[in-house]
């Protein structure tokens, strides 16, 4: 069975980012005190877009990759910013599909005030971000314009 595809445009990405920013401002009045970490690779572009919309200057990345060919749902984290000096972190990714990226990253950030956001969210995910732009069906393959 072939998955249905949802091709998001740049205009769609900006719209979802605006929706996230509005939700963040409404739900977290102190959001401007947070530093942003984008989960690479897919979360880097939304992290920069949202940082510009919020005028948050400090943007970092956590590099990770999945080894689905040898061990399903195992992540290697290969780049981490100096989080010991960060108290408030806005963690951004493009999608919460399985949720493993968010789960693995939040385990590293215990003791920090962490808000999570993703452009899209699948219903089956094990991790629901604090804010998201759009929920999509589990059998939909989301295609982002940077892919």
Secondary structure, 3 states (H helix, E strand, C coil): CCCEEEECCHHHHHHHHHHHHHHHHHHCCCHHHCEEEEEECHHHHHHHHHHHHHCCCCEEEEEEEECCCCCCCCEEEEECCCHHHCCEEEEEEEEECCCHHHHHHHHHCCCCEEEEEEEEEECCCCCCCCEEEEEECCCEEEECCCC
